[in-house]
């Protein structure tokens, strides 16, 4: 059975602890497209831990807006990743 390098890498990441780190990098790459430039500019850090997307910002009104948009963020991020990776969002 022949497998492409991309398929092999995808399978490796599926079984690897690196997967959430790689997905977090993918999210960072499209974060501005998903949420807009203003939100992206004031987002300090994004990470995935156990299907939870952690968004870090020091801007209080932005925190409130992100909390209010949790469901939309989950939908947009999962759509961008092409699979249901994120089940919850925590804003810190």
Backbone as XML, in Angstrom:
<?xml version="1.0"?>
<chain id="A" units="angstrom">
  <residue number="1" name="UNK">
    <atom name="N" x="0.839" y="-1.185" z="0.000"/>
    <atom name="CA" x="0.000" y="0.000" z="0.000"/>
    <atom name="C" x="0.886" y="1.251" z="0.000"/>
  </residue>
  <residue number="2" name="UNK">
    <atom name="N" x="0.677" y="2.117" z="-0.964"/>
    <atom name="CA" x="1.443" y="3.352" z="-1.039"/>
    <atom name="C" x="0.727" y="4.466" z="-0.284"/>
  </residue>
  <residue number="3" name="UNK">
    <atom name="N" x="1.507" y="5.255" z="0.434"/>
    <atom name="CA" x="0.971" y="6.367" z="1.201"/>
    <atom name="C" x="1.803" y="7.604" z="0.874"/>
  </residue>
  <residue number="4" name="UNK">
    <atom name="N" x="1.125" y="8.736" z="0.678"/>
    <atom name="CA" x="1.885" y="9.956" z="0.419"/>
    <atom name="C" x="2.533" y="10.434" z="1.711"/>
  </residue>
  <residue number="5" name="UNK">
    <atom name="N" x="3.529" y="11.275" z="1.574"/>
    <atom name="CA" x="4.190" y="11.841" z="2.758"/>
    <atom name="C" x="3.176" y="12.619" z="3.595"/>
  </residue>
  <residue number="6" name="UNK">
    <atom name="N" x="2.298" y="13.380" z="2.929"/>
    <atom name="CA" x="1.273" y="14.155" z="3.634"/>
    <atom name="C" x="0.354" y="13.268" z="4.457"/>
  </residue>
  <residue number="7" name="UNK">
    <atom name="N" x="-0.083" y="12.139" z="3.866"/>
    <atom name="CA" x="-0.955" y="11.205" z="4.581"/>
    <atom name="C" x="-0.230" y="10.574" z="5.763"/>
  </residue>
  <residue number="8" name="UNK">
    <atom name="N" x="1.032" y="10.205" z="5.541"/>
    <atom name="CA" x="1.823" y="9.605" z="6.619"/>
    <atom name="C" x="2.017" y="10.594" z="7.759"/>
  </residue>
  <residue number="9" name="UNK">
    <atom name="N" x="2.300" y="11.850" z="7.409"/>
    <atom name="CA" x="2.493" y="12.881" z="8.428"/>
    <atom name="C" x="1.203" y="13.132" z="9.197"/>
  </residue>
  <residue number="10" name="UNK">
    <atom name="N" x="0.085" y="13.182" z="8.482"/>
    <atom name="CA" x="-1.217" y="13.381" z="9.123"/>
    <atom name="C" x="-1.508" y="12.250" z="10.109"/>
  </residue>
  <residue number="11" name="UNK">
    <atom name="N" x="-1.227" y="11.006" z="9.695"/>
    <atom name="CA" x="-1.446" y="9.843" z="10.551"/>
    <atom name="C" x="-0.534" y="9.887" z="11.775"/>
  </residue>
  <residue number="12" name="UNK">
    <atom name="N" x="0.722" y="10.272" z="11.569"/>
    <atom name="CA" x="1.662" y="10.413" z="12.676"/>
    <atom name="C" x="1.168" y="11.452" z="13.677"/>
  </residue>
  <residue number="13" name="UNK">
    <atom name="N" x="0.737" y="12.610" z="13.166"/>
    <atom name="CA" x="0.279" y="13.678" z="14.048"/>
    <atom name="C" x="-0.982" y="13.283" z="14.807"/>
  </residue>
  <residue number="14" name="UNK">
    <atom name="N" x="-1.821" y="12.483" z="14.168"/>
    <atom name="CA" x="-3.055" y="12.025" z="14.814"/>
    <atom name="C" x="-2.735" y="11.244" z="16.095"/>
  </residue>
  <residue number="15" name="UNK">
    <atom name="N" x="-1.639" y="10.471" z="16.027"/>
    <atom name="CA" x="-1.246" y="9.626" z="17.159"/>
    <atom name="C" x="-0.240" y="10.313" z="18.087"/>
  </residue>
  <residue number="16" name="UNK">
    <atom name="N" x="0.232" y="11.463" z="17.677"/>
    <atom name="CA" x="1.306" y="12.140" z="18.389"/>
    <atom name="C" x="0.794" y="13.230" z="19.313"/>
  </residue>
  <residue number="17" name="UNK">
    <atom name="N" x="1.562" y="13.520" z="20.330"/>
    <atom name="CA" x="1.248" y="14.625" z="21.230"/>
    <atom name="C" x="1.548" y="15.970" z="20.573"/>
  </residue>
  <residue number="18" name="UNK">
    <atom name="N" x="2.234" y="15.955" z="19.441"/>
    <atom name="CA" x="2.546" y="17.181" z="18.719"/>
    <atom name="C" x="1.321" y="17.770" z="18.031"/>
  </residue>
  <residue number="19" name="UNK">
    <atom name="N" x="0.291" y="16.966" z="17.847"/>
    <atom name="CA" x="-0.841" y="17.393" z="17.037"/>
    <atom name="C" x="-1.452" y="18.707" z="17.505"/>
  </residue>
  <residue number="20" name="UNK">
    <atom name="N" x="-1.717" y="18.850" z="18.792"/>
    <atom name="CA" x="-2.352" y="20.086" z="19.258"/>
    <atom name="C" x="-1.443" y="21.290" z="19.044"/>
  </residue>
  <residue number="21" name="UNK">
    <atom name="N" x="-0.136" y="21.084" z="19.153"/>
    <atom name="CA" x="0.799" y="22.176" z="18.895"/>
    <atom name="C" x="0.786" y="22.592" z="17.438"/>
  </residue>
  <residue number="22" name="UNK">
    <atom name="N" x="0.737" y="21.613" z="16.552"/>
    <atom name="CA" x="0.683" y="21.900" z="15.114"/>
    <atom name="C" x="-0.628" y="22.595" z="14.788"/>
  </residue>
  <residue number="23" name="UNK">
    <atom name="N" x="-1.730" y="22.129" z="15.375"/>
    <atom name="CA" x="-3.027" y="22.757" z="15.117"/>
    <atom name="C" x="-3.054" y="24.185" z="15.650"/>
  </residue>
  <residue number="24" name="UNK">
    <atom name="N" x="-2.428" y="24.406" z="16.782"/>
    <atom name="CA" x="-2.367" y="25.767" z="17.322"/>
    <atom name="C" x="-1.615" y="26.679" z="16.355"/>
  </residue>
  <residue number="25" name="UNK">
    <atom name="N" x="-0.557" y="26.156" z="15.734"/>
    <atom name="CA" x="0.174" y="26.943" z="14.737"/>
    <atom name="C" x="-0.701" y="27.219" z="13.519"/>
  </residue>
  <residue number="26" name="UNK">
    <atom name="N" x="-1.497" y="26.211" z="13.112"/>
    <atom name="CA" x="-2.404" y="26.401" z="11.988"/>
    <atom name="C" x="-3.424" y="27.490" z="12.322"/>
  </residue>
  <residue number="27" name="UNK">
    <atom name="N" x="-3.939" y="27.473" z="13.538"/>
    <atom name="CA" x="-4.917" y="28.476" z="13.955"/>
    <atom name="C" x="-4.283" y="29.862" z="13.943"/>
  </residue>
  <residue number="28" name="UNK">
    <atom name="N" x="-3.052" y="29.971" z="14.452"/>
    <atom name="CA" x="-2.366" y="31.263" z="14.449"/>
    <atom name="C" x="-2.238" y="31.808" z="13.032"/>
  </residue>
  <residue number="29" name="UNK">
    <atom name="N" x="-1.987" y="30.907" z="12.076"/>
    <atom name="CA" x="-1.841" y="31.326" z="10.686"/>
    <atom name="C" x="-3.121" y="31.920" z="10.111"/>
  </residue>
  <residue number="30" name="UNK">
    <atom name="N" x="-4.267" y="31.427" z="10.562"/>
    <atom name="CA" x="-5.546" y="31.894" z="10.005"/>
    <atom name="C" x="-6.387" y="32.698" z="11.003"/>
  </residue>
  <residue number="31" name="UNK">
    <atom name="N" x="-5.829" y="32.977" z="12.172"/>
    <atom name="CA" x="-6.568" y="33.665" z="13.230"/>
    <atom name="C" x="-7.144" y="34.999" z="12.754"/>
  </residue>
  <residue number="32" name="UNK">
    <atom name="N" x="-6.339" y="35.762" z="12.015"/>
    <atom name="CA" x="-6.817" y="37.054" z="11.517"/>
    <atom name="C" x="-7.966" y="36.859" z="10.527"/>
  </residue>
  <residue number="33" name="UNK">
    <atom name="N" x="-7.865" y="35.837" z="9.678"/>
    <atom name="CA" x="-8.952" y="35.553" z="8.726"/>
    <atom name="C" x="-10.223" y="35.125" z="9.454"/>
  </residue>
  <residue number="34" name="UNK">
    <atom name="N" x="-10.058" y="34.349" z="10.511"/>
    <atom name="CA" x="-11.207" y="33.838" z="11.256"/>
    <atom name="C" x="-11.883" y="34.951" z="12.064"/>
  </residue>
  <residue number="35" name="UNK">
    <atom name="N" x="-11.072" y="35.751" z="12.774"/>
    <atom name="CA" x="-11.638" y="36.693" z="13.750"/>
    <atom name="C" x="-11.500" y="38.168" z="13.368"/>
  </residue>
  <residue number="36" name="UNK">
    <atom name="N" x="-10.730" y="38.463" z="12.338"/>
    <atom name="CA" x="-10.533" y="39.858" z="11.947"/>
    <atom name="C" x="-9.235" y="40.422" z="12.493"/>
  </residue>
  <residue number="37" name="UNK">
    <atom name="N" x="-8.746" y="41.466" z="11.845"/>
    <atom name="CA" x="-7.437" y="42.039" z="12.176"/>
    <atom name="C" x="-7.390" y="42.611" z="13.598"/>
  </residue>
  <residue number="38" name="UNK">
    <atom name="N" x="-8.420" y="43.327" z="14.015"/>
    <atom name="CA" x="-8.403" y="43.970" z="15.337"/>
    <atom name="C" x="-8.262" y="42.933" z="16.448"/>
  </residue>
  <residue number="39" name="UNK">
    <atom name="N" x="-9.089" y="41.906" z="16.399"/>
    <atom name="CA" x="-9.022" y="40.861" z="17.430"/>
    <atom name="C" x="-7.666" y="40.163" z="17.369"/>
  </residue>
  <residue number="40" name="UNK">
    <atom name="N" x="-7.197" y="39.857" z="16.168"/>
    <atom name="CA" x="-5.897" y="39.183" z="16.019"/>
    <atom name="C" x="-4.765" y="40.029" z="16.599"/>
  </residue>
  <residue number="41" name="UNK">
    <atom name="N" x="-4.818" y="41.332" z="16.378"/>
    <atom name="CA" x="-3.762" y="42.218" z="16.895"/>
    <atom name="C" x="-3.706" y="42.244" z="18.415"/>
  </residue>
  <residue number="42" name="UNK">
    <atom name="N" x="-4.836" y="42.071" z="19.071"/>
    <atom name="CA" x="-4.875" y="42.150" z="20.533"/>
    <atom name="C" x="-4.926" y="40.785" z="21.211"/>
  </residue>
  <residue number="43" name="UNK">
    <atom name="N" x="-4.743" y="39.734" z="20.426"/>
    <atom name="CA" x="-4.645" y="38.391" z="20.998"/>
    <atom name="C" x="-3.170" y="38.123" z="21.268"/>
  </residue>
  <residue number="44" name="UNK">
    <atom name="N" x="-2.847" y="37.866" z="22.533"/>
    <atom name="CA" x="-1.446" y="37.668" z="22.914"/>
    <atom name="C" x="-0.930" y="36.269" z="22.593"/>
  </residue>
  <residue number="45" name="UNK">
    <atom name="N" x="-1.794" y="35.255" z="22.779"/>
    <atom name="CA" x="-1.344" y="33.876" z="22.633"/>
    <atom name="C" x="-2.562" y="32.991" z="22.393"/>
  </residue>
  <residue number="46" name="UNK">
    <atom name="N" x="-2.373" y="31.922" z="21.616"/>
    <atom name="CA" x="-3.419" y="30.936" z="21.380"/>
    <atom name="C" x="-2.784" y="29.560" z="21.570"/>
  </residue>
  <residue number="47" name="UNK">
    <atom name="N" x="-3.483" y="28.686" z="22.292"/>
    <atom name="CA" x="-2.983" y="27.314" z="22.412"/>
    <atom name="C" x="-4.142" y="26.349" z="22.557"/>
  </residue>
  <residue number="48" name="UNK">
    <atom name="N" x="-3.890" y="25.090" z="22.222"/>
    <atom name="CA" x="-4.897" y="24.039" z="22.355"/>
    <atom name="C" x="-4.410" y="23.048" z="23.387"/>
  </residue>
  <residue number="49" name="UNK">
    <atom name="N" x="-5.261" y="22.777" z="24.364"/>
    <atom name="CA" x="-4.964" y="21.751" z="25.361"/>
    <atom name="C" x="-6.216" y="20.901" z="25.508"/>
  </residue>
  <residue number="50" name="UNK">
    <atom name="N" x="-6.089" y="19.610" z="25.185"/>
    <atom name="CA" x="-7.209" y="18.673" z="25.315"/>
    <atom name="C" x="-8.511" y="19.194" z="24.708"/>
  </residue>
  <residue number="51" name="UNK">
    <atom name="N" x="-8.504" y="19.533" z="23.452"/>
    <atom name="CA" x="-9.688" y="19.993" z="22.707"/>
    <atom name="C" x="-10.240" y="21.333" z="23.180"/>
  </residue>
  <residue number="52" name="UNK">
    <atom name="N" x="-9.475" y="22.042" z="24.005"/>
    <atom name="CA" x="-9.895" y="23.372" z="24.459"/>
    <atom name="C" x="-8.947" y="24.403" z="23.863"/>
  </residue>
  <residue number="53" name="UNK">
    <atom name="N" x="-9.535" y="25.432" z="23.248"/>
    <atom name="CA" x="-8.759" y="26.530" z="22.688"/>
    <atom name="C" x="-8.623" y="27.598" z="23.760"/>
  </residue>
  <residue number="54" name="UNK">
    <atom name="N" x="-7.395" y="27.904" z="24.134"/>
    <atom name="CA" x="-7.131" y="28.958" z="25.112"/>
    <atom name="C" x="-6.707" y="30.204" z="24.349"/>
  </residue>
  <residue number="55" name="UNK">
    <atom name="N" x="-7.404" y="31.309" z="24.610"/>
    <atom name="CA" x="-7.097" y="32.580" z="23.966"/>
    <atom name="C" x="-6.683" y="33.546" z="25.069"/>
  </residue>
  <residue number="56" name="UNK">
    <atom name="N" x="-5.504" y="34.127" z="24.924"/>
    <atom name="CA" x="-4.980" y="35.041" z="25.936"/>
    <atom name="C" x="-4.992" y="36.474" z="25.398"/>
  </residue>
  <residue number="57" name="UNK">
    <atom name="N" x="-5.545" y="37.385" z="26.197"/>
    <atom name="CA" x="-5.527" y="38.801" z="25.863"/>
    <atom name="C" x="-5.572" y="39.611" z="27.154"/>
  </residue>
  <residue number="58" name="UNK">
    <atom name="N" x="-5.004" y="40.804" z="27.118"/>
    <atom name="CA" x="-5.027" y="41.669" z="28.303"/>
    <atom name="C" x="-6.095" y="42.755" z="28.175"/>
  </residue>
  <residue number="59" name="UNK">
    <atom name="N" x="-6.840" y="42.738" z="27.078"/>
    <atom name="CA" x="-7.856" y="43.764" z="26.813"/>
    <atom name="C" x="-9.206" y="43.273" z="27.336"/>
  </residue>
  <residue number="60" name="UNK">
    <atom name="N" x="-9.691" y="43.872" z="28.428"/>
    <atom name="CA" x="-10.927" y="43.416" z="29.077"/>
    <atom name="C" x="-12.147" y="43.396" z="28.147"/>
  </residue>
  <residue number="61" name="UNK">
    <atom name="N" x="-12.411" y="44.464" z="27.375"/>
    <atom name="CA" x="-13.581" y="44.412" z="26.494"/>
    <atom name="C" x="-13.475" y="43.295" z="25.446"/>
  </residue>
  <residue number="62" name="UNK">
    <atom name="N" x="-12.257" y="43.011" z="24.996"/>
    <atom name="CA" x="-12.060" y="41.928" z="24.038"/>
    <atom name="C" x="-12.342" y="40.581" z="24.691"/>
  </residue>
  <residue number="63" name="UNK">
    <atom name="N" x="-11.908" y="40.410" z="25.939"/>
    <atom name="CA" x="-12.206" y="39.172" z="26.667"/>
    <atom name="C" x="-13.698" y="38.921" z="26.679"/>
  </residue>
  <residue number="64" name="UNK">
    <atom name="N" x="-14.469" y="39.950" z="27.030"/>
    <atom name="CA" x="-15.928" y="39.817" z="27.084"/>
    <atom name="C" x="-16.496" y="39.442" z="25.714"/>
  </residue>
  <residue number="65" name="UNK">
    <atom name="N" x="-16.008" y="40.092" z="24.666"/>
    <atom name="CA" x="-16.483" y="39.811" z="23.304"/>
    <atom name="C" x="-16.172" y="38.374" z="22.898"/>
  </residue>
  <residue number="66" name="UNK">
    <atom name="N" x="-14.970" y="37.909" z="23.218"/>
    <atom name="CA" x="-14.580" y="36.539" z="22.874"/>
    <atom name="C" x="-15.407" y="35.514" z="23.644"/>
  </residue>
  <residue number="67" name="UNK">
    <atom name="N" x="-15.672" y="35.787" z="24.902"/>
    <atom name="CA" x="-16.507" y="34.893" z="25.706"/>
    <atom name="C" x="-17.915" y="34.826" z="25.107"/>
  </residue>
  <residue number="68" name="UNK">
    <atom name="N" x="-18.429" y="35.967" z="24.700"/>
    <atom name="CA" x="-19.760" y="36.060" z="24.103"/>
    <atom name="C" x="-19.819" y="35.278" z="22.783"/>
  </residue>
  <residue number="69" name="UNK">
    <atom name="N" x="-18.715" y="35.215" z="22.048"/>
    <atom name="CA" x="-18.676" y="34.565" z="20.729"/>
    <atom name="C" x="-18.122" y="33.135" z="20.755"/>
  </residue>
  <residue number="70" name="UNK">
    <atom name="N" x="-18.083" y="32.508" z="21.932"/>
    <atom name="CA" x="-17.480" y="31.176" z="22.066"/>
    <atom name="C" x="-17.952" y="30.170" z="21.015"/>
  </residue>
  <residue number="71" name="UNK">
    <atom name="N" x="-19.251" y="30.054" z="20.847"/>
    <atom name="CA" x="-19.805" y="29.057" z="19.922"/>
    <atom name="C" x="-19.354" y="29.345" z="18.490"/>
  </residue>
  <residue number="72" name="UNK">
    <atom name="N" x="-19.381" y="30.610" z="18.113"/>
    <atom name="CA" x="-18.959" y="31.009" z="16.766"/>
    <atom name="C" x="-17.467" y="30.727" z="16.567"/>
  </residue>
  <residue number="73" name="UNK">
    <atom name="N" x="-16.659" y="30.987" z="17.597"/>
    <atom name="CA" x="-15.220" y="30.731" z="17.510"/>
    <atom name="C" x="-14.962" y="29.238" z="17.309"/>
  </residue>
  <residue number="74" name="UNK">
    <atom name="N" x="-15.646" y="28.399" z="18.078"/>
    <atom name="CA" x="-15.488" y="26.941" z="17.953"/>
    <atom name="C" x="-15.816" y="26.513" z="16.523"/>
  </residue>
  <residue number="75" name="UNK">
    <atom name="N" x="-16.944" y="26.995" z="15.990"/>
    <atom name="CA" x="-17.351" y="26.636" z="14.628"/>
    <atom name="C" x="-16.316" y="27.086" z="13.599"/>
  </residue>
  <residue number="76" name="UNK">
    <atom name="N" x="-15.864" y="28.319" z="13.703"/>
    <atom name="CA" x="-14.919" y="28.872" z="12.723"/>
    <atom name="C" x="-13.573" y="28.172" z="12.766"/>
  </residue>
  <residue number="77" name="UNK">
    <atom name="N" x="-13.069" y="27.911" z="13.969"/>
    <atom name="CA" x="-11.761" y="27.260" z="14.102"/>
    <atom name="C" x="-11.830" y="25.825" z="13.580"/>
  </residue>
  <residue number="78" name="UNK">
    <atom name="N" x="-12.877" y="25.094" z="13.955"/>
    <atom name="CA" x="-13.019" y="23.714" z="13.472"/>
    <atom name="C" x="-13.140" y="23.677" z="11.954"/>
  </residue>
  <residue number="79" name="UNK">
    <atom name="N" x="-13.855" y="24.637" z="11.400"/>
    <atom name="CA" x="-13.989" y="24.718" z="9.946"/>
    <atom name="C" x="-12.627" y="24.990" z="9.295"/>
  </residue>
  <residue number="80" name="UNK">
    <atom name="N" x="-11.856" y="25.880" z="9.893"/>
    <atom name="CA" x="-10.532" y="26.214" z="9.359"/>
    <atom name="C" x="-9.581" y="25.022" z="9.426"/>
  </residue>
  <residue number="81" name="UNK">
    <atom name="N" x="-9.710" y="24.206" z="10.470"/>
    <atom name="CA" x="-8.842" y="23.033" z="10.627"/>
    <atom name="C" x="-9.343" y="21.835" z="9.830"/>
  </residue>
  <residue number="82" name="UNK">
    <atom name="N" x="-10.600" y="21.900" z="9.374"/>
    <atom name="CA" x="-11.156" y="20.808" z="8.587"/>
    <atom name="C" x="-11.596" y="19.611" z="9.396"/>
  </residue>
  <residue number="83" name="UNK">
    <atom name="N" x="-11.659" y="19.761" z="10.720"/>
    <atom name="CA" x="-12.148" y="18.683" z="11.589"/>
    <atom name="C" x="-12.580" y="19.266" z="12.919"/>
  </residue>
  <residue number="84" name="UNK">
    <atom name="N" x="-13.388" y="18.499" z="13.659"/>
    <atom name="CA" x="-13.888" y="18.993" z="14.948"/>
    <atom name="C" x="-12.840" y="18.748" z="16.029"/>
  </residue>
  <residue number="85" name="UNK">
    <atom name="N" x="-11.966" y="19.703" z="16.163"/>
    <atom name="CA" x="-10.856" y="19.608" z="17.111"/>
    <atom name="C" x="-11.225" y="20.293" z="18.419"/>
  </residue>
  <residue number="86" name="UNK">
    <atom name="N" x="-11.834" y="21.473" z="18.315"/>
    <atom name="CA" x="-12.113" y="22.311" z="19.464"/>
    <atom name="C" x="-13.514" y="22.054" z="19.986"/>
  </residue>
  <residue number="87" name="UNK">
    <atom name="N" x="-13.604" y="21.790" z="21.299"/>
    <atom name="CA" x="-14.903" y="21.572" z="21.935"/>
    <atom name="C" x="-15.253" y="22.679" z="22.909"/>
  </residue>
  <residue number="88" name="UNK">
    <atom name="N" x="-14.248" y="23.452" z="23.321"/>
    <atom name="CA" x="-14.497" y="24.536" z="24.270"/>
    <atom name="C" x="-13.475" y="25.649" z="24.039"/>
  </residue>
  <residue number="89" name="UNK">
    <atom name="N" x="-13.829" y="26.840" z="24.503"/>
    <atom name="CA" x="-12.945" y="28.000" z="24.410"/>
    <atom name="C" x="-12.821" y="28.602" z="25.798"/>
  </residue>
  <residue number="90" name="UNK">
    <atom name="N" x="-11.600" y="28.899" z="26.210"/>
    <atom name="CA" x="-11.344" y="29.574" z="27.484"/>
    <atom name="C" x="-10.575" y="30.859" z="27.149"/>
  </residue>
  <residue number="91" name="UNK">
    <atom name="N" x="-11.079" y="31.974" z="27.665"/>
    <atom name="CA" x="-10.444" y="33.255" z="27.421"/>
    <atom name="C" x="-9.774" y="33.695" z="28.708"/>
  </residue>
  <residue number="92" name="UNK">
    <atom name="N" x="-8.484" y="33.981" z="28.641"/>
    <atom name="CA" x="-7.727" y="34.397" z="29.832"/>
    <atom name="C" x="-7.065" y="35.718" z="29.606"/>
  </residue>
</chain>
